[in-house]
């Protein structure tokens, strides 16, 4: 562990940002630090090491190809990724220092990347890029405590928001019927309309709203609050399905709305996010819990959006306690992002299985210009999502292996969580140290019809069902051990886009087959399936094997020949 980093994890969007009118509560309960362990730590380390290599070196990080149209996007995502990995790994990532040293030489005289904004004009991609710049600057401050990062962020806000509020009302609600809408893996500017240079990544201007709401906690003002309100209202007018909006931009804007709900004191925005997330699940996702890059245009998946979807699902689960959000959260994290991370630690784009075909294939082995960096952000968020605290209540979420330090009303608690999930229904919480003087409430999500079995120091402990939570009380003492076990089994899940097709899951893990067509083919015979080991099924007649699709990180780099069957016709 490196004592030179302040390990302050990202917390749910609504909790992080506070309106200036609401003073912080005294002796607030919060997560002080979370570091990954177990299998999650292995993925984090791979991501950490990937960001030490090309194209993230000191010689390359500020260098772009001629005609590059995303000023600040690369730098912002890189800073966010390296800062978040520093917190989650406990090791300061050198890329943060590299970006610090070169920052001032590469921004313009107003402190942001790209050309100085002309009066009465807005570049959608420049704004979008600086959403990541602002998130990165805030994350760098969180992990280093260096106020220069905040000074830089304030200059970005001042430079890019001047006159922007007057343009928000003219942002196109639907893209023009003519012009280039083809899009590439990295979008590009299409045409100018009503004072906006718009992008093929439809709706990406609202990624800037994500940056503004994230940085608001460091630079609150009535002017910025009004701009956030105006941007939120304009986004809500967009029919994202009809406009074929980019799912990444849509989900990032949804994360911004979750923060805006707190900033603007508008809890109705959470309901608005929920309705758009439902649209995403219905019209913008795949059978592997990944995204389609645009609504209605299933060209490829994009881990950037899959990370956003995980974050939105996690917040909705915490806010509303509905099982469907928990199911989406676990599926997105364990299957969608599990398949997207490659053996080099980077993240790549896949085919849209279930919308185009029944097999998952590879669109891009790795997308280092965006997805590899956002994947790092997702890994850090997964670690932070392992547990949340409110008052003297601890809620377990993604059930990952982590070590955490908490403050509960001013009293300290250090925990080590060892998880066998999602392959096994097992989770062990060890109390490393505790100054807690009374019983506290522990909540474990209900993943099955049956409540888990809880044993504390080897003795069975009573559990109460409260909604979708299994709840128990216990005063943690140093050396105490909480063991949670529950049943795991495989299930058949009908695919919503094709009633004749099913996917097979082990908990949140989608199972797939490398087997040749004459072994399984298009038919799945449930009565012939047997569990050969946790999360692995074998057809006892053909010998075909179904395994989780989260194993790409353990396999060689995929190419265009890679295919695994995900959807089957029930035999």
C-alpha distance (Angstrom), angle and dihedral (degrees) to the residues before:
residue distance angle dihedral
X1 . . .
X2 3.79 . .
X3 3.77 114.4 .
X4 3.81 89.6 -160.6
X5 3.80 93.1 81.0
X6 3.78 129.3 74.9
X7 3.78 101.9 -139.2
X8 3.77 101.2 -149.1
X9 3.82 108.9 154.3
X10 3.76 126.6 -149.1
X11 3.80 110.9 -97.3
X12 3.82 130.5 -157.7
X13 3.76 112.1 -56.8
X14 3.78 97.1 -113.2
X15 3.80 93.3 48.1
X16 3.80 95.7 50.0
X17 3.77 100.1 55.5
X18 3.78 119.5 60.6
X19 3.77 129.1 -171.1
X20 3.79 112.3 -121.6
X21 3.81 88.7 -122.6
X22 3.81 92.4 66.2
X23 3.83 114.4 68.7
X24 3.81 116.6 -148.1
X25 3.78 115.1 -95.1
X26 3.77 116.7 -108.5
X27 3.79 117.4 -108.0
X28 3.77 90.7 9.6
X29 3.79 120.0 -168.8
X30 3.79 112.8 -122.3
X31 3.76 146.2 146.8
X32 3.79 107.7 -97.2
X33 3.79 97.6 -171.9
X34 3.78 141.8 -10.6
X35 3.79 125.2 -167.8
X36 3.77 124.1 -175.2
X37 3.79 123.0 -115.9
X38 3.80 136.3 171.5
X39 3.80 118.1 21.6
X40 3.79 91.7 -16.0
X41 3.81 90.1 57.9
X42 3.81 89.6 54.1
X43 3.79 90.9 54.7
X44 3.81 91.0 45.4
X45 3.81 91.4 51.3
X46 3.81 91.7 50.2
X47 3.81 89.6 51.4
X48 3.82 91.2 45.8
X49 3.80 91.2 52.6
X50 3.82 92.6 45.2
X51 3.80 89.7 59.7
X52 3.80 89.7 55.7
X53 3.81 90.4 64.2
X54 3.80 137.3 66.2
X55 3.00 129.3 -27.0
X56 3.81 89.7 26.7
X57 3.81 99.3 59.7
X58 3.79 123.9 119.3
X59 3.81 89.3 -104.7
X60 3.80 94.3 53.2
X61 3.78 110.7 28.6
X62 3.82 95.4 87.7
X63 3.83 94.9 34.8
X64 3.80 120.6 100.2
X65 3.78 136.5 176.9
X66 3.82 118.7 -99.8
X67 3.79 111.6 -82.5
X68 3.81 94.0 26.0
X69 3.82 106.1 167.2
X70 3.81 103.4 -170.5
X71 3.83 105.6 76.8
X72 3.81 109.6 -166.5
X73 3.80 96.1 2.4
X74 3.79 95.2 107.5
X75 3.79 94.4 42.8
X76 3.80 93.6 45.7
X77 3.79 95.3 49.4
X78 3.81 91.0 44.8
X79 3.80 92.7 51.5
X80 3.79 91.4 46.9
X81 3.81 92.2 48.8
X82 3.80 96.0 46.8
X83 3.80 93.2 45.1
X84 3.78 93.7 48.7
X85 3.81 92.0 46.5
X86 3.81 89.2 50.4
X87 3.79 89.7 57.7
X88 3.79 96.5 42.3
X89 3.81 97.0 44.6
X90 3.80 96.6 37.6
X91 3.83 88.6 -129.2
X92 3.80 121.8 109.2
X93 3.80 107.5 -119.7
X94 3.83 111.9 -134.1
X95 3.81 91.2 -141.0
X96 3.81 88.7 75.1
X97 3.81 90.4 60.1
X98 3.81 91.4 43.2
X99 3.79 91.3 55.4
X100 3.79 91.2 44.4
X101 3.80 92.5 55.5
X102 3.79 94.9 49.4
X103 3.79 100.9 35.1
X104 3.79 101.3 95.2
X105 3.81 93.0 46.7
X106 3.79 92.9 57.7
X107 3.81 105.0 42.5
X108 3.79 122.7 80.9
X109 3.79 124.5 -109.6
X110 3.82 90.9 -84.7
X111 3.79 91.8 55.5
X112 3.81 103.6 -106.0
X113 3.81 135.0 96.2
X114 3.79 125.7 -94.0
X115 3.78 131.1 13.7
X116 3.79 123.2 -15.4
X117 3.80 107.5 -94.6
X118 3.80 114.2 -106.6
X119 3.78 118.3 -132.7
X120 3.79 112.4 -94.2
X121 3.80 94.6 15.2
X122 3.80 134.4 96.1
X123 3.79 129.0 -169.0
X124 3.80 107.2 -147.3
X125 3.80 94.0 -156.3
X126 3.79 93.9 47.4
X127 3.79 89.9 53.0
X128 3.79 92.1 45.5
X129 3.79 91.4 51.0
X130 3.77 92.0 53.0
X131 3.77 91.1 54.6
X132 3.81 84.7 71.1
X133 3.79 91.1 41.8
X134 3.81 90.9 57.4
X135 3.80 93.5 45.4
X136 3.79 89.8 48.1
X137 3.80 93.4 49.2
X138 3.80 91.3 50.6
X139 3.81 91.8 47.8
X140 3.81 91.5 48.7
X141 3.79 90.1 53.2
X142 3.81 90.9 48.3
X143 3.78 92.8 54.9
X144 3.83 99.9 37.6
X145 3.80 105.3 27.1
X146 3.82 88.2 -139.2
X147 3.84 108.3 147.1
X148 3.81 92.3 -154.1
X149 3.80 88.2 79.8
X150 3.81 89.2 59.5
X151 3.80 92.2 47.8
X152 3.79 88.6 54.5
X153 3.78 91.0 49.2
X154 3.79 92.9 51.3
X155 3.80 90.1 52.7
X156 3.81 89.8 52.5
X157 3.80 91.4 51.1
X158 3.81 93.0 46.7
X159 3.79 93.6 45.8
X160 3.79 100.2 46.3
X161 3.80 102.4 35.5
X162 3.80 98.0 55.8
X163 3.80 105.4 116.6
X164 3.80 92.7 -7.3
X165 3.80 95.1 115.9
X166 3.81 90.0 62.6
X167 3.80 90.9 55.6
X168 3.79 98.1 47.8
X169 3.81 93.5 82.5
X170 3.83 90.7 58.2
X171 3.80 96.6 50.9
X172 3.85 104.8 125.3
X173 3.79 111.4 -103.4
X174 3.80 89.8 -159.3
X175 3.80 126.9 25.5
X176 3.81 115.0 -109.4
X177 3.79 116.1 -89.4
X178 3.79 90.2 -126.5
X179 3.76 128.3 52.7
X180 3.78 135.8 55.5
X181 3.79 113.5 -37.6
X182 3.78 97.3 152.1
X183 3.77 97.0 105.3
X184 3.77 128.9 -168.2
X185 3.78 131.7 -132.3
X186 3.81 82.6 -87.8
X187 3.82 106.6 40.2
X188 3.79 123.3 -131.9
X189 3.79 140.2 -155.0
X190 3.78 113.3 -81.3
X191 3.82 112.2 -176.8
X192 3.79 144.3 -41.2
X193 3.80 121.7 -96.7
X194 3.83 132.2 165.5
X195 3.80 93.5 -12.7
X196 3.82 94.2 -45.6
X197 3.78 129.8 109.4
X198 3.78 96.8 -149.9
X199 3.79 130.2 -154.9
X200 3.79 136.4 -135.1
X201 3.82 83.4 -124.2
X202 3.79 88.9 80.1
X203 3.81 112.5 -142.0
X204 3.79 97.3 10.6
X205 3.82 92.4 132.9
X206 3.80 87.2 79.7
X207 3.79 91.2 64.2
X208 3.81 82.3 77.9
X209 3.81 87.5 61.4
X210 3.80 87.7 59.7
X211 3.78 89.7 56.1
X212 3.80 93.4 46.1
X213 3.80 94.4 50.5
X214 3.80 91.4 45.6
X215 3.82 93.7 49.8
X216 3.81 93.6 42.0
X217 3.81 90.7 90.4
X218 3.82 87.2 64.9
X219 3.81 99.0 40.1
X220 3.78 111.4 25.0
X221 3.80 119.3 173.8
X222 3.79 138.9 150.2
X223 3.80 89.9 -114.7
X224 3.79 92.5 54.8
X225 3.79 91.1 43.6
X226 3.81 90.0 54.4
X227 3.80 91.4 49.0
X228 3.80 91.0 50.3
X229 3.80 89.3 51.2
X230 3.81 92.8 49.4
X231 3.80 93.1 48.5
X232 3.79 92.1 47.1
X233 3.80 91.7 51.7
X234 3.81 92.6 48.4
X235 3.78 92.6 49.5
X236 3.80 91.3 50.8
X237 3.81 89.7 58.2
X238 3.81 92.0 61.4
X239 3.80 117.5 99.3
X240 3.79 93.7 -144.5
X241 3.80 94.2 -167.7
X242 3.81 95.9 48.7
X243 3.82 91.5 43.2
X244 3.82 90.6 48.4
X245 3.78 87.9 -131.0
X246 3.77 121.2 -168.4
X247 3.81 107.2 -93.7
X248 3.82 91.0 -142.7
X249 3.80 91.5 56.6
X250 3.80 91.6 43.8
X251 3.79 95.0 51.3
X252 3.81 92.9 43.6
X253 3.80 88.7 52.5
X254 3.80 88.3 50.4
X255 3.80 89.4 56.1
X256 3.78 87.7 51.3
X257 3.81 90.8 52.2
X258 3.80 90.1 53.4
X259 3.79 89.3 58.6
X260 3.80 91.2 41.2
X261 3.80 88.8 56.8
X262 3.80 87.7 67.7
X263 3.80 97.6 36.6
X264 3.81 93.3 50.0
X265 3.81 95.5 33.7
X266 3.80 89.2 -121.9
X267 3.80 112.4 137.5
X268 3.82 88.3 174.2
X269 3.79 87.3 77.1
X270 3.80 88.9 69.8
X271 3.81 88.4 60.1
X272 3.81 89.2 48.9
X273 3.78 89.8 53.5
X274 3.79 90.9 48.6
X275 3.81 92.0 54.3
X276 3.80 91.9 49.7
X277 3.78 91.8 46.2
X278 3.80 87.9 53.9
X279 3.81 88.4 53.4
X280 3.78 88.9 50.7
X281 3.80 93.0 51.8
X282 3.81 91.0 48.2
X283 3.80 101.9 39.8
X284 3.79 107.6 14.1
X285 3.81 109.3 42.3
X286 3.81 136.5 77.8
X287 3.79 136.6 -135.8
X288 3.81 88.8 -95.5
X289 3.83 93.4 57.6
X290 3.80 89.5 -104.6
X291 3.79 128.6 124.4
X292 3.77 135.7 -102.8
X293 3.79 106.0 -128.4
X294 3.80 92.4 -125.5
X295 3.79 131.0 16.8
X296 3.79 106.4 -97.2
X297 3.81 93.8 4.8
X298 3.82 107.4 86.6
X299 3.81 97.6 -172.8
X300 3.80 100.0 138.0
X301 3.78 142.8 -34.6
X302 3.80 124.2 -98.3
X303 3.83 122.2 -154.5
X304 3.82 89.3 -152.0
X305 3.79 88.1 68.5
X306 3.80 93.3 39.9
X307 3.81 88.7 57.5
X308 3.81 89.6 49.7
X309 3.81 90.6 49.5
X310 3.80 90.8 52.2
X311 3.80 91.1 51.7
X312 3.80 93.7 48.2
X313 3.81 92.1 47.2
X314 3.81 91.6 49.4
X315 3.77 92.8 51.8
X316 3.80 93.6 46.4
X317 3.80 89.8 49.9
X318 3.80 91.1 51.9
X319 3.81 92.4 44.4
X320 3.80 100.2 43.3
X321 3.81 106.9 17.6
X322 3.81 93.8 -139.4
X323 3.79 116.7 155.7
X324 3.81 93.2 -137.8
X325 3.80 89.7 64.3
X326 3.80 90.9 49.0
X327 3.81 90.7 49.4
X328 3.80 90.5 50.2
X329 3.81 91.7 46.7
X330 3.79 94.1 52.2
X331 3.80 94.1 42.1
X332 3.80 93.0 48.7
X333 3.80 93.4 48.2
X334 3.78 102.6 39.4
X335 3.82 100.1 34.7
X336 3.81 108.2 18.6
X337 3.78 98.9 43.1
X338 3.79 92.3 26.5
X339 3.80 89.5 64.7
X340 3.81 94.5 40.6
X341 3.82 97.4 60.8
X342 3.79 112.2 87.9
X343 3.80 131.6 -149.8
X344 3.83 92.1 -96.7
X345 3.81 91.2 57.7
X346 3.80 93.7 -105.8
X347 3.80 127.9 114.1
X348 3.79 128.5 -119.9
X349 3.80 141.5 -172.6
X350 3.80 123.3 -100.3
X351 3.79 135.7 -165.1
X352 3.80 120.0 -87.6
X353 3.80 99.7 -104.1
X354 3.78 114.6 -162.5
X355 3.78 92.4 24.7
X356 3.79 96.2 54.0
X357 3.76 109.2 22.8
X358 3.78 135.4 -32.1
X359 3.81 97.7 -94.6
X360 3.79 128.0 73.8
X361 3.79 115.2 -129.7
X362 3.78 138.8 168.0
X363 3.80 124.9 -85.3
X364 3.82 97.6 171.5
X365 3.82 121.9 3.8
X366 3.81 89.6 -145.7
X367 3.81 136.0 -2.2
X368 3.83 101.8 -157.3
X369 3.82 93.0 168.5
X370 3.81 92.2 69.5
X371 3.81 121.2 -18.6
X372 3.80 98.1 56.5
X373 3.80 88.8 56.6
X374 3.80 96.0 43.8
X375 3.79 88.8 46.8
X376 3.79 87.3 62.7
X377 3.80 88.9 52.5
X378 3.80 88.6 51.6
X379 3.81 92.9 51.3
X380 3.79 90.2 53.0
X381 3.79 91.3 47.6
X382 3.80 90.8 50.7
X383 3.79 90.2 55.3
X384 3.80 91.2 48.4
X385 3.81 89.9 48.2
X386 3.79 91.9 59.0
X387 3.79 88.0 89.5
X388 3.80 139.6 2.3
X389 3.78 129.5 -166.8
X390 3.80 132.0 -149.6
X391 3.79 118.4 174.1
X392 3.83 103.8 -43.2
X393 3.76 95.7 -23.3
X394 3.82 126.2 106.0
X395 3.80 118.0 -159.6
X396 3.79 120.1 -167.0
X397 3.80 114.3 -149.0
X398 3.79 126.1 163.0
X399 3.81 92.3 21.2
X400 3.81 94.2 -134.2
X401 3.80 126.9 154.8
X402 3.81 109.4 -99.1
X403 3.77 144.2 141.4
X404 3.77 115.0 -128.4
X405 3.77 141.5 -178.1
X406 3.80 117.0 -153.1
X407 3.76 137.4 -173.4
X408 3.80 112.6 -148.8
X409 3.76 109.6 -172.6
X410 3.80 89.5 -33.2
X411 3.81 95.4 -46.5
X412 3.81 117.6 113.8
X413 3.78 129.1 -128.4
X414 3.80 130.1 178.6
X415 3.79 119.1 -163.1
X416 3.77 138.4 -177.8
X417 3.80 115.6 -156.4
X418 3.80 119.8 -163.4
X419 3.80 113.5 -171.9
X420 3.79 131.9 -171.0
X421 3.80 90.6 -175.0
X422 3.00 135.9 149.7
X423 3.79 93.3 26.3
X424 3.80 94.5 37.7
X425 3.79 131.7 29.8
X426 3.78 94.1 -125.3
X427 3.79 134.7 114.4
X428 3.81 128.4 167.6
X429 3.81 124.2 -165.4
X430 3.80 116.6 -163.6
X431 3.80 119.8 -166.7
X432 3.80 106.4 -137.3
X433 3.80 95.9 179.1
X434 3.79 136.2 -12.1
X435 3.78 140.9 -176.6
X436 3.82 91.6 178.0
X437 3.79 110.2 135.0
X438 3.81 101.2 -169.4
X439 3.78 142.0 32.4
X440 3.78 116.0 -74.4
X441 3.79 131.6 -161.5
X442 3.80 119.1 -104.1
X443 3.82 121.8 -165.7
X444 3.79 126.5 -164.1
X445 3.83 119.8 -175.5
X446 3.79 115.3 -112.6
X447 3.81 106.2 -119.2
X448 3.80 97.7 172.9
X449 3.79 139.4 25.0
X450 3.79 88.6 -92.5
X451 3.78 126.2 69.8
X452 3.79 115.7 -118.2
X453 3.78 121.0 -103.7
X454 3.79 110.8 -111.0
X455 3.79 123.3 -159.2
X456 3.78 122.9 -180.0
X457 3.78 114.1 -162.0
X458 3.79 87.7 -16.1
X459 3.81 96.2 -52.8
X460 3.82 122.1 112.3
X461 3.81 111.7 -109.4
X462 3.83 126.7 -156.4
X463 3.80 118.1 -107.3
X464 3.81 129.6 -162.2
X465 3.80 124.9 -155.6
X466 3.82 112.4 -131.2
X467 3.79 110.5 175.4
X468 3.80 107.4 -59.5
X469 3.80 92.6 -16.2
X470 3.78 133.3 90.3
X471 3.79 104.0 -144.2
X472 3.79 132.0 -165.0
X473 3.79 137.4 159.8
X474 3.77 126.6 -129.4
X475 3.80 137.7 154.6
X476 3.81 106.1 -130.1
X477 3.78 117.7 -134.7
X478 3.79 127.7 -176.6
X479 3.79 108.3 -85.5
X480 3.81 95.4 22.0
X481 3.79 117.1 136.9
X482 3.81 126.7 -154.8
X483 3.80 115.8 -163.2
X484 3.80 119.1 -166.0
X485 3.80 121.8 -173.3
X486 3.79 131.6 174.3
X487 3.76 139.9 167.0
X488 3.82 121.1 -83.8
X489 3.79 123.1 -165.8
X490 3.78 141.5 155.1
X491 3.79 121.7 -99.0
X492 3.78 138.4 -170.9
X493 3.78 113.7 -125.4
X494 3.81 119.8 -164.6
X495 3.80 111.4 -130.8
X496 3.80 110.5 -121.8
X497 3.82 94.8 -143.4
X498 3.81 94.8 53.3
X499 3.80 121.3 27.5
X500 3.82 90.7 -161.5
X501 3.79 92.4 60.3
X502 3.79 131.5 76.5
X503 3.77 134.9 -174.9
X504 3.75 121.7 -149.8
X505 3.79 120.3 -134.9
X506 3.76 139.1 -173.4
X507 3.77 100.2 -153.2
X508 3.83 103.3 -54.5
X509 3.81 93.7 -18.6
X510 3.79 115.5 105.1
X511 3.80 109.1 -144.6
X512 3.79 122.7 -143.7
X513 3.76 140.7 179.0
X514 3.77 134.0 -123.7
X515 3.79 87.5 -176.6
X516 3.78 119.5 126.6
X517 3.82 117.1 -101.2
X518 3.79 94.2 -105.4
X519 3.82 90.1 60.0
X520 3.79 99.2 51.2
X521 3.77 105.8 -11.8
X522 3.76 113.1 165.0
X523 3.79 95.8 -31.3
X524 3.77 128.2 86.9
X525 3.80 117.6 -167.2
X526 3.83 107.2 -162.2
X527 3.80 93.2 -172.5
X528 3.82 89.6 62.7
X529 3.80 96.6 51.7
X530 3.79 121.0 106.1
X531 3.80 131.3 179.9
X532 3.80 107.7 -112.4
X533 3.82 93.7 175.4
X534 3.80 134.2 -18.5
X535 3.82 109.9 -51.6
X536 3.81 93.0 0.1
X537 3.81 124.2 103.7
X538 3.78 130.3 -171.7
X539 3.79 129.5 -160.7
X540 3.79 101.6 -128.4
X541 3.82 92.2 -153.0
X542 3.81 102.8 45.4
X543 3.80 99.2 22.5
X544 3.81 90.7 -128.8
X545 3.80 114.2 154.3
X546 3.81 129.1 -142.7
X547 3.80 115.3 -158.2
X548 3.82 136.0 174.0
X549 3.79 116.0 -84.7
X550 3.81 93.8 -138.7
X551 3.81 92.4 90.5
X552 3.82 102.0 89.7
X553 3.79 89.1 105.2
X554 3.81 88.1 64.4
X555 3.82 96.5 46.2
X556 3.79 132.8 75.9
X557 3.80 117.8 -88.1
X558 3.82 107.6 -71.8
X559 3.79 124.8 -124.2
X560 3.79 136.9 -168.7
X561 3.82 92.0 -72.8
X562 3.80 93.4 62.7
X563 3.82 114.4 112.2
X564 3.78 135.2 155.5
X565 3.77 126.2 -178.8
X566 3.80 113.9 -119.7
X567 3.81 105.3 164.2
X568 3.78 123.0 53.1
X569 3.75 137.6 -175.9
X570 3.76 108.0 -118.1
X571 3.80 109.8 -114.5
